[in-house]
């Protein structure tokens, strides 16, 4: 059995969290280990371990002659990165409108779900970006009147997808998906 020291050599960052950072790097030539550590709110000892795993997968490579990194085309593909085409202001406006829809939905007793967590993250949070990608938004839903331990059915999952689609309101400026705990551990903006 591995010792405690050996087990702790793997970073505690989730793959989804690391890929969300790679998505944020689209539109930048290079970035640093510090950028990764600050965005994912991890310590400086863990960041190089995460980079080693990303490099082993072919998602990042060191920039020649610097302490900077480059996200490879494979890293952009696997992270779902798109060319930054929106203004930061338009994404901010879409998030304000979404926040209002969340409040309205939670006040509506006829709504099938209550939104318990909503966080936005993405390159719109980074300073100095003229153009950004759509904001990623993680939303946790709880069916009104359901017990937390009640199992989710396929029809519940379908109803959740429809509810999230409706909440998005056909905005290309937002990418809404089910909430996961790692979303709150990285740099983000609360929408509640």
KOLLUM-552219 format. One line per 3 residues: their letters; for each residue x negated, y negated, z of N, C-alpha, C, O. Coordinates in Angstrom, 1 decimal. Atoms other than C-alpha are relative to their C-alpha. Layout:
N
A) X:Y:Z:X:Y:Z:X:Y:Z:X:Y:Z ~ ...
//
This chain:
192
XXX) -0.8:1.2:0.0:0.0:0.0:0.0:-0.9:-1.2:0.0:-1.9:-1.3:0.8 ~ 0.8:1.2:0.0:-1.4:-3.4:-0.9:0.1:-0.8:1.3:1.1:-0.9:1.9 ~ 0.0:0.8:-1.2:-2.4:-5.7:1.9:0.8:-1.3:-0.2:1.1:-1.6:-1.4
XXX) -0.7:1.3:0.1:-0.6:-9.0:2.6:-0.7:-0.9:-0.9:-0.1:-1.6:-1.7 ~ 0.9:0.9:0.8:-3.5:-10.9:1.0:0.2:0.4:-1.5:0.3:-0.5:-2.3 ~ -0.2:-0.4:1.4:-3.2:-8.9:-2.2:1.3:-0.3:-0.6:1.5:-0.7:-1.7
XXX) -1.3:0.3:0.5:0.5:-9.2:-2.5:0.3:-1.5:-0.2:1.1:-1.8:-1.1 ~ -0.2:1.4:0.1:0.3:-13.0:-2.1:-0.7:-0.6:-1.2:-0.6:-1.8:-1.3 ~ 0.7:0.6:1.1:-1.8:-13.4:-5.2:0.9:-0.3:-1.2:0.5:-1.1:-2.0
XXX) -0.9:0.4:1.1:1.2:-13.5:-7.5:0.8:-1.2:0.4:1.2:-1.4:1.5 ~ -0.8:1.2:-0.4:2.9:-16.9:-7.7:1.4:0.3:0.3:2.0:1.2:-0.3 ~ -1.4:-0.2:-0.3:6.3:-17.2:-6.2:0.9:-0.8:-0.9:2.1:-0.7:-0.8
XXX) -0.8:0.6:1.0:7.5:-19.3:-9.1:0.7:1.0:-0.9:0.2:2.0:-1.2 ~ -0.7:-0.9:0.9:10.2:-17.7:-11.1:-0.4:-0.3:-1.5:-0.9:-1.3:-1.8 ~ 0.3:0.1:1.4:9.7:-17.1:-14.8:0.9:-1.1:-0.6:0.4:-1.9:-1.4
XXX) -0.9:1.0:0.5:12.7:-19.3:-15.5:-0.5:-1.4:0.3:-0.4:-2.4:-0.5 ~ 0.5:1.3:-0.5:11.2:-22.2:-13.5:-1.2:-0.4:-0.9:-1.3:-1.5:-1.4 ~ 1.2:0.3:0.8:7.9:-21.9:-15.4:0.3:-0.3:-1.4:-0.2:-1.2:-2.0
XXX) -0.4:0.3:1.3:9.6:-21.8:-18.7:0.7:-1.4:-0.1:0.6:-2.0:-1.2 ~ -0.7:1.3:0.0:11.7:-24.9:-17.8:-1.1:-1.1:-0.1:-0.9:-2.1:-0.7 ~ 1.1:1.0:0.1:8.4:-26.7:-17.3:-0.6:-0.1:-1.4:-0.8:-1.1:-2.0
XXX) 0.5:0.0:1.4:7.1:-25.6:-20.7:1.0:-0.7:-1.0:0.5:-1.4:-1.9 ~ -0.9:0.7:0.8:10.3:-26.9:-22.2:-0.2:-1.5:0.1:-0.1:-2.3:-0.9 ~ 0.3:1.4:-0.3:9.6:-30.3:-20.6:-1.2:-0.5:-0.7:-1.3:-1.7:-1.0
XXX) 1.2:0.5:0.6:6.2:-30.4:-22.3:0.1:-0.3:-1.5:-0.8:-0.8:-2.1 ~ -0.2:0.2:1.4:7.7:-30.5:-25.8:-0.1:-1.5:-0.3:0.5:-2.3:0.4 ~ 0.2:1.4:0.3:6.6:-33.8:-27.3:-1.2:-0.6:0.6:-1.5:-1.8:0.4
XXX) 1.3:0.4:-0.6:3.4:-34.1:-25.3:-1.1:0.8:-0.6:-0.9:2.0:-0.9 ~ 1.1:-0.7:0.6:0.0:-33.2:-26.7:-0.6:1.0:1.0:-0.8:2.1:0.8 ~ 0.6:-0.8:-1.1:-1.5:-32.0:-23.4:0.6:-0.4:1.3:1.3:-1.4:1.4
XXX) -0.5:0.2:-1.3:-0.6:-31.7:-19.8:-1.0:0.7:1.0:-1.8:1.5:0.6 ~ 1.0:-0.5:-0.9:-2.5:-30.8:-16.6:0.7:1.0:1.0:1.9:1.1:1.1 ~ -0.4:-0.9:-1.1:-2.3:-28.2:-13.8:0.8:-0.8:1.0:1.8:-0.3:1.6
XXX) -0.6:0.8:-0.9:-1.3:-31.1:-11.6:1.5:-0.3:-0.4:2.4:-0.3:0.4 ~ -1.3:0.2:0.6:1.7:-31.9:-13.9:0.9:1.2:0.3:2.1:1.0:0.7 ~ -0.8:-1.2:-0.3:2.9:-28.3:-13.5:0.3:0.1:1.4:1.5:0.3:1.8
XXX) -0.2:-0.1:-1.4:2.4:-28.3:-9.8:1.0:-1.1:0.5:1.9:-0.7:1.4 ~ -0.9:1.0:-0.5:4.3:-31.6:-9.3:1.4:0.2:-0.5:2.4:0.0:0.2 ~ -1.3:-0.2:0.5:7.2:-30.8:-11.6:0.7:1.2:0.7:1.9:1.1:1.0
XXX) -0.6:-1.2:-0.6:7.7:-27.3:-10.1:-0.1:0.0:1.5:0.3:1.0:2.1 ~ 0.2:0.1:-1.5:6.9:-28.5:-6.6:-0.6:1.2:0.6:-0.1:1.8:1.6 ~ 0.8:-1.2:-0.5:4.4:-25.8:-6.0:-1.4:-0.6:0.5:-1.7:-1.7:0.2
XXX) 1.3:0.5:-0.5:1.0:-26.0:-4.3:-1.1:0.2:-1.1:-0.9:0.9:-2.0 ~ 1.0:0.0:1.0:-2.2:-26.5:-6.1:-0.7:1.4:-0.1:-1.4:1.6:-1.1 ~ 0.6:-1.3:0.0:-3.4:-23.0:-5.3:0.9:1.0:-0.9:0.3:1.8:-1.6
XXX) -0.9:-0.8:0.8:-0.3:-21.4:-6.9:0.0:-0.3:-1.5:0.2:0.6:-2.3 ~ -0.1:0.5:1.4:-0.3:-23.5:-10.1:-1.0:0.7:-0.9:-0.6:1.2:-2.0 ~ 0.9:-0.7:0.9:-3.5:-21.9:-11.6:0.4:1.5:-0.2:0.2:2.0:-1.3
XXX) -0.4:-1.4:0.1:-2.1:-18.4:-10.9:1.2:0.0:-1.0:1.2:0.9:-1.9 ~ -1.1:0.1:1.0:1.1:-19.4:-12.8:-0.5:-0.2:-1.4:-0.1:0.4:-2.4 ~ 0.6:0.3:1.3:-1.0:-20.8:-15.6:-0.7:1.2:-0.6:-0.6:1.5:-1.8
XXX) 0.7:-1.2:0.4:-3.0:-17.6:-15.8:1.0:1.0:-0.6:0.8:1.6:-1.7 ~ -1.0:-0.9:0.5:0.2:-15.6:-16.3:0.6:-0.5:-1.3:0.8:0.2:-2.2 ~ -0.5:0.6:1.2:1.5:-18.0:-18.9:-1.0:0.1:-1.1:-0.6:0.4:-2.3
XXX) 1.1:-0.1:1.0:-1.8:-17.9:-20.7:-0.1:1.5:-0.5:-0.2:1.7:-1.7 ~ 0.1:-1.4:0.4:-1.8:-14.1:-20.7:1.2:0.4:-0.9:1.0:1.3:-1.7 ~ -1.1:-0.2:0.8:1.6:-14.2:-22.3:-0.1:-0.7:-1.4:0.7:-0.4:-2.3
XXX) 0.2:0.7:1.2:0.3:-16.5:-25.0:0.9:-1.3:-0.1:1.0:-1.8:-1.2 ~ -0.9:1.2:0.0:2.6:-19.4:-24.0:-0.8:-1.3:0.2:-0.2:-2.4:-0.1 ~ 0.8:1.2:-0.2:-0.2:-21.9:-23.0:-1.4:0.4:-0.4:-1.8:1.5:-0.4
XXX) 1.4:-0.2:0.2:-3.8:-22.4:-23.9:-0.7:-1.2:0.5:-0.2:-2.3:0.5 ~ 0.7:1.2:-0.5:-6.5:-24.7:-22.5:-0.4:-0.9:-1.2:-0.7:-0.4:-2.3 ~ 0.4:0.9:1.1:-7.2:-27.8:-24.6:-1.6:0.0:0.1:-2.2:-0.1:1.1
XXX) 1.4:-0.1:0.1:-10.8:-27.7:-25.8:-0.7:-1.2:0.7:-0.3:-2.4:0.4 ~ 0.8:1.1:-0.6:-13.3:-29.7:-23.7:0.6:-0.8:1.0:0.1:-1.9:1.4 ~ -0.7:0.8:-1.1:-10.8:-30.9:-21.1:0.5:1.0:1.0:0.4:2.2:0.9
XXX) -0.7:-0.8:-1.0:-9.0:-29.7:-18.0:1.5:0.0:-0.3:2.3:0.2:0.6 ~ -1.4:0.1:0.4:-5.8:-30.1:-19.9:0.5:1.3:-0.7:-0.3:2.1:-1.0 ~ -0.6:-1.2:0.6:-3.4:-27.5:-21.3:0.9:-0.4:-1.2:1.4:-1.5:-1.3
XXX) -0.9:0.1:1.1:-1.4:-27.1:-24.5:1.1:1.1:0.0:0.7:2.2:0.3 ~ -1.1:-1.0:0.1:2.0:-25.4:-24.8:-0.1:0.6:-1.5:0.0:-0.2:-2.4 ~ 0.1:-0.6:1.4:1.7:-23.0:-27.8:1.4:0.1:-0.6:2.4:-0.1:0.0
XXX) -1.3:-0.2:0.6:4.4:-22.5:-30.4:0.8:1.1:0.6:2.1:1.0:0.7 ~ -0.7:-1.1:-0.7:5.3:-19.2:-28.7:0.6:-0.5:1.3:1.7:-0.1:1.7 ~ -0.5:0.5:-1.2:5.7:-21.1:-25.4:1.2:-0.9:-0.3:2.2:-1.0:0.5
XXX) -1.1:0.9:0.4:8.0:-23.7:-27.1:1.2:0.9:-0.4:2.4:0.5:0.0 ~ -1.1:-0.9:0.4:10.1:-20.9:-28.6:0.7:0.7:1.2:1.9:0.6:1.4 ~ -0.5:-0.8:-1.1:10.5:-18.8:-25.5:0.7:-0.9:1.1:1.6:-0.5:1.8
XXX) -0.6:0.9:-0.9:11.3:-21.9:-23.4:1.3:-0.7:-0.5:2.0:-1.3:0.3 ~ -1.2:0.6:0.6:14.0:-23.1:-25.8:-0.2:-1.5:-0.3:0.8:-2.2:-0.4 ~ 0.3:1.4:0.2:12.3:-26.4:-26.4:0.5:-0.4:-1.4:0.4:0.3:-2.4
XXX) -0.5:0.6:1.2:13.7:-28.7:-29.1:-0.7:-1.3:-0.2:-1.2:-1.9:0.8 ~ 0.6:1.3:0.2:12.2:-31.8:-30.7:0.8:-1.0:0.8:2.0:-1.1:0.7 ~ -0.7:1.1:-0.8:13.0:-34.8:-28.4:0.6:-0.9:-1.0:-0.1:-1.5:-1.8
XXX) -0.6:0.8:1.0:15.6:-36.7:-30.3:1.0:-1.0:0.6:1.6:-1.9:-0.1 ~ -0.9:0.9:-0.7:17.7:-38.6:-27.7:-0.7:-1.0:0.7:-1.9:-0.9:1.1 ~ 0.5:1.0:-0.9:17.1:-41.8:-25.9:0.2:0.4:1.5:1.2:1.1:1.8
XXX) -0.2:-0.2:-1.4:16.7:-41.6:-22.2:1.3:-0.6:0.5:2.0:0.0:1.3 ~ -1.2:0.7:-0.4:19.5:-44.1:-21.8:1.3:0.8:-0.3:2.2:0.9:0.5 ~ -1.2:-0.8:0.4:22.0:-41.9:-23.7:0.1:1.3:0.8:1.2:1.6:1.2
XXX) -0.1:-1.2:-0.9:21.1:-38.8:-21.6:0.5:-0.5:1.4:1.3:0.2:2.0 ~ -0.5:0.5:-1.3:21.5:-40.9:-18.4:1.5:-0.3:0.0:2.2:0.0:0.9 ~ -1.4:0.3:0.1:24.9:-42.1:-19.6:0.8:1.3:0.0:1.9:1.4:0.6
XXX) -0.7:-1.3:0.0:25.9:-38.5:-20.3:0.1:0.6:1.3:1.1:1.3:1.7 ~ 0.0:-0.5:-1.4:24.9:-37.5:-16.8:0.9:-0.7:0.9:1.5:-0.1:1.8 ~ -1.0:0.8:-0.8:26.9:-40.3:-15.3:1.4:0.5:-0.3:2.2:0.7:0.7
XXX) -1.3:-0.5:0.4:29.9:-39.2:-17.2:0.3:1.4:0.5:1.4:1.7:1.0 ~ -0.2:-1.3:-0.5:29.4:-35.6:-16.2:0.2:0.0:1.5:1.0:0.7:2.0 ~ -0.1:0.2:-1.5:29.0:-36.6:-12.5:1.5:-0.4:0.3:2.1:0.1:1.2
XXX) -1.5:0.4:-0.1:32.5:-38.3:-12.9:0.9:1.2:-0.2:1.9:1.4:0.5 ~ -0.9:-1.1:0.2:34.0:-35.2:-14.4:-0.1:1.0:1.1:0.9:1.7:1.4 ~ 0.1:-0.9:-1.1:32.6:-33.1:-11.6:0.8:-0.4:1.2:1.5:0.4:1.8
XXX) -0.8:0.6:-1.1:34.2:-35.4:-9.0:1.5:0.2:-0.3:2.2:0.7:0.6 ~ -1.4:-0.2:0.4:37.5:-35.3:-10.9:0.4:1.4:0.2:1.5:1.7:0.7 ~ -0.3:-1.4:0.0:37.4:-31.6:-11.2:0.2:0.5:1.5:1.1:1.3:1.8
XXX) -0.1:-0.5:-1.4:36.7:-31.0:-7.5:1.2:-0.6:0.8:1.6:0.0:1.7 ~ -1.2:0.6:-0.7:39.5:-33.3:-6.5:1.3:0.6:-0.5:2.4:0.5:0.1 ~ -1.2:-0.6:0.6:42.0:-31.4:-8.8:0.2:1.4:0.6:-0.5:2.3:0.4
XXX) -0.3:-1.3:-0.6:43.6:-28.6:-6.8:0.4:1.0:-1.0:0.5:2.2:-0.7 ~ -0.4:-0.9:1.0:44.8:-27.1:-10.0:-1.2:0.6:-0.8:-1.0:1.6:-1.6 ~ 1.1:-0.5:0.7:41.3:-26.6:-11.4:-0.4:1.4:0.6:-0.3:1.7:1.8
XXX) 0.2:-1.3:-0.4:40.4:-22.9:-11.3:-1.3:0.2:0.8:-1.4:1.2:1.6 ~ 1.3:-0.1:-0.8:36.9:-23.5:-9.8:-0.3:-1.3:0.7:0.2:-2.4:0.3 ~ 0.6:1.1:-0.7:35.2:-25.8:-7.4:-1.5:0.0:-0.3:-2.1:1.1:-0.2
XXX) 1.4:0.1:0.3:31.7:-27.0:-8.2:-0.7:-0.3:1.3:-0.5:-1.3:2.0 ~ 0.6:0.1:-1.3:29.5:-26.5:-5.2:-1.5:-0.5:-0.1:-2.0:-1.1:0.9 ~ 1.3:0.5:0.3:26.1:-27.4:-6.7:-0.1:-0.4:-1.4:0.4:0.2:-2.3
XXX) 0.2:0.5:1.4:25.1:-29.4:-9.7:-1.3:-0.8:0.0:-1.4:-1.8:0.7 ~ 1.3:0.7:0.1:21.5:-30.4:-10.6:-0.4:-0.1:-1.4:-0.1:0.8:-2.3 ~ 0.5:0.2:1.3:20.0:-31.9:-13.7:-1.5:0.0:0.0:-2.1:-0.6:1.0
XXX) 1.5:0.0:0.1:16.4:-31.4:-14.8:-0.3:-0.1:-1.5:0.5:0.2:-2.4 ~ 0.5:0.1:1.4:14.3:-31.9:-17.9:-0.9:-1.1:-0.2:-1.3:-1.8:0.7 ~ 1.0:1.0:0.3:12.0:-34.2:-19.7:0.5:-1.4:0.2:-0.3:-2.4:0.2
XXX) -0.5:1.4:-0.2:14.3:-37.2:-19.2:-0.4:-0.5:1.4:-0.4:-1.7:1.6 ~ 0.5:0.5:-1.3:12.9:-37.3:-15.6:-1.4:-0.5:-0.1:-1.9:-1.1:0.9 ~ 1.4:0.4:0.2:9.4:-37.9:-16.9:-0.2:-1.4:-0.5:0.5:-1.8:-1.4
XXX) 0.2:1.4:0.5:8.2:-41.5:-17.2:-0.7:-0.1:-1.3:-1.5:0.8:-1.7 ~ 0.7:0.3:1.3:7.1:-42.9:-20.5:0.4:0.8:-1.2:-0.3:0.7:-2.2 ~ -0.5:-0.8:1.2:9.1:-40.7:-22.8:1.0:-0.9:-0.8:2.0:-1.3:-0.3
XXX) -0.9:0.8:0.9:10.6:-42.7:-25.7:1.2:0.9:-0.4:2.4:0.4:-0.4 ~ -1.1:-0.9:0.4:12.7:-39.7:-26.8:-0.1:1.2:0.9:-1.2:1.7:1.3 ~ -0.1:-1.2:-0.9:13.9:-36.7:-24.7:0.9:1.0:-0.6:1.7:0.7:-1.6
XXX) -0.9:-1.1:0.3:15.7:-33.4:-25.1:1.3:-0.2:0.8:1.4:-1.0:1.6 ~ -1.3:0.1:-0.8:19.2:-32.8:-23.8:-0.4:0.4:1.4:-1.3:1.2:1.7 ~ 0.2:-0.3:-1.4:19.3:-32.6:-20.0:0.5:1.4:0.3:1.6:1.8:-0.2
XXX) -0.4:-1.3:-0.5:19.5:-29.1:-18.5:0.8:-0.3:1.3:0.3:-1.0:2.2 ~ -0.8:0.2:-1.2:22.2:-28.9:-15.9:0.5:1.4:0.5:1.1:2.2:-0.2 ~ -0.4:-1.3:-0.7:22.7:-26.0:-13.4:1.2:-0.3:0.8:1.2:-1.2:1.7
XXX) -1.2:0.2:-0.8:26.2:-25.8:-12.0:0.5:1.4:0.6:0.6:2.4:0.0 ~ -0.5:-1.2:-0.7:27.4:-23.3:-9.3:1.5:-0.2:0.2:2.0:-1.2:0.7 ~ -1.5:0.0:-0.1:31.1:-22.5:-9.4:0.5:1.0:1.0:-0.1:2.1:1.1
XXX) -0.6:-0.9:-0.9:33.3:-21.0:-6.8:1.5:0.0:-0.4:2.1:-1.0:-0.5 ~ -1.5:-0.1:0.4:36.8:-19.7:-7.8:0.8:-0.4:1.2:0.6:0.0:2.3 ~ -0.9:0.5:-1.1:39.4:-21.5:-5.8:0.8:1.1:0.6:1.4:1.9:-0.2
XXX) -0.8:-1.0:-0.6:41.1:-19.2:-3.3:-0.7:1.4:0.0:-0.1:2.3:0.6 ~ 0.6:-1.3:0.1:38.6:-16.4:-3.9:-1.0:0.1:1.2:-1.6:-0.9:1.7 ~ 0.9:-0.3:-1.1:36.5:-14.8:-1.1:-1.4:0.0:-0.6:-1.6:0.5:-1.7
XXX) 1.4:0.0:0.5:32.7:-15.3:-1.6:-0.5:1.4:-0.3:-1.4:1.6:-1.1 ~ 0.5:-1.3:0.2:32.2:-11.6:-1.3:0.7:0.8:-1.1:0.4:1.9:-1.5 ~ -0.8:-0.6:1.1:34.8:-10.8:-4.0:-0.8:0.2:-1.2:-1.4:-0.7:-1.7
XXX) 0.8:-0.2:1.2:33.2:-9.2:-7.0:0.5:-0.7:-1.2:1.7:-1.0:-1.3 ~ -0.4:0.7:1.2:33.2:-11.1:-10.3:0.3:1.0:-1.1:-0.4:2.0:-1.3 ~ -0.4:-0.9:1.1:35.0:-9.5:-13.2:-0.4:-0.6:-1.3:-0.9:-1.8:-1.3
XXX) 0.3:0.5:1.4:34.4:-9.9:-16.9:0.9:-1.2:-0.3:0.4:-2.1:-1.0 ~ -0.9:1.1:0.3:37.4:-12.1:-17.2:-0.4:-1.3:0.8:-0.2:-2.4:0.4 ~ 0.5:1.1:-0.8:36.0:-14.3:-14.3:-1.2:-0.7:-0.7:-1.3:-1.9:-0.8
XXX) 1.2:0.6:0.7:32.7:-14.7:-16.2:0.5:-0.7:-1.3:-0.1:-1.8:-1.6 ~ -0.5:0.7:1.2:34.6:-15.6:-19.4:0.7:-1.3:0.4:0.5:-2.3:-0.3 ~ -0.6:1.3:-0.5:36.7:-18.2:-17.4:-1.0:-1.0:0.4:-0.9:-2.2:0.2
XXX) 1.1:0.9:-0.4:33.5:-19.6:-16.0:-0.6:-0.7:-1.2:-0.9:-1.9:-1.2 ~ 0.7:0.5:1.2:31.9:-20.0:-19.4:0.9:-1.1:-0.7:0.4:-2.1:-1.1 ~ -1.0:1.0:0.6:35.1:-21.8:-20.7:0.0:-1.3:0.9:0.0:-2.4:0.3
XXX) -0.1:1.2:-0.9:35.2:-24.1:-17.6:-1.3:-0.8:-0.2:-1.2:-2.0:-0.3 ~ 1.2:0.7:0.2:31.5:-25.0:-18.1:0.0:-0.7:-1.4:-0.5:-1.8:-1.5 ~ -0.1:0.6:1.3:32.1:-25.6:-21.8:0.9:-1.3:0.0:0.5:-2.3:-0.5
XXX) -0.9:1.1:-0.1:35.0:-27.9:-21.0:-0.6:-1.2:0.8:-0.5:-2.3:0.5 ~ 0.7:1.0:-0.8:32.9:-29.7:-18.4:-1.0:-0.7:-0.8:-1.2:-1.9:-0.6 ~ 1.0:0.5:0.8:30.2:-30.3:-20.9:0.6:-1.1:-1.0:-0.1:-2.0:-1.4
XXX) -0.7:1.0:0.9:32.8:-32.2:-23.1:-0.6:-0.2:-1.3:-0.7:-1.3:-1.8 ~ 0.6:0.0:1.4:31.1:-31.3:-26.4:-1.2:-1.0:-0.1:-1.5:-1.4:-1.3 ~ 1.2:0.9:0.0:28.1:-33.5:-25.5:-1.2:0.8:-0.4:-1.6:1.8:0.3
XXX) 1.3:-0.6:0.4:24.9:-32.6:-27.4:-1.1:-0.4:1.0:-2.2:0.1:0.9 ~ 1.0:0.5:-0.9:23.1:-34.5:-24.6:-0.2:0.8:1.2:-1.1:0.6:2.0 ~ 0.0:-0.8:-1.2:23.8:-31.8:-22.0:-0.1:1.5:-0.4:0.6:1.9:-1.3
XXX) 0.0:-1.5:0.1:22.9:-28.1:-21.7:0.4:0.5:1.3:-0.4:0.4:2.3 ~ -0.5:-0.4:-1.3:25.0:-26.7:-18.9:-0.1:1.6:0.0:0.3:2.3:-0.9 ~ 0.1:-1.5:-0.2:24.4:-23.2:-17.5:0.2:0.3:1.5:0.2:-0.6:2.3
XXX) -0.2:-0.4:-1.4:25.1:-21.3:-14.3:-1.2:-0.4:0.9:-2.4:-0.3:0.5 ~ 1.0:0.5:-0.9:23.2:-22.6:-11.3:-0.9:1.2:0.5:-0.4:2.3:0.7 ~ 0.9:-1.0:-0.7:20.1:-20.7:-9.9:-0.8:-0.8:1.0:-1.1:-2.0:0.8
XXX) 0.7:0.7:-1.1:18.2:-21.5:-6.7:-1.3:-0.7:-0.5:-1.6:-1.7:0.1 ~ 1.3:0.7:0.4:14.9:-22.3:-8.6:0.3:-1.4:-0.5:-0.7:-2.2:-0.5 ~ -0.3:1.3:0.6:16.6:-25.3:-10.2:-0.1:-1.1:1.0:-0.6:-2.2:0.7
XXX) 0.1:1.0:-1.0:16.7:-27.1:-6.9:-1.4:-0.1:0.6:-1.8:-1.2:1.2 ~ 1.4:0.0:-0.5:13.1:-26.2:-6.0:-0.9:-0.8:-1.0:-2.0:-1.2:-0.5 ~ 0.9:0.8:0.9:11.7:-28.0:-9.1:0.5:-1.5:0.0:1.5:-1.8:0.6
XXX) -0.5:1.4:0.1:12.0:-31.8:-9.9:1.3:0.0:-0.6:1.6:0.7:-1.7 ~ -1.4:0.0:0.4:15.7:-32.5:-10.4:0.7:-1.2:0.5:0.1:-2.0:1.2 ~ -0.9:1.0:-0.5:18.5:-34.9:-9.9:1.3:0.6:0.4:1.9:1.4:-0.3
XXX) -1.3:-0.6:-0.5:21.5:-34.0:-7.8:1.1:-0.8:-0.7:1.1:-2.0:-0.9 ~ -1.1:0.6:0.6:24.8:-34.7:-9.5:1.3:0.0:0.9:2.4:-0.2:0.4 ~ -1.1:0.0:-1.0:27.0:-34.4:-6.4:-0.2:-1.0:1.1:0.6:-1.1:2.0
//
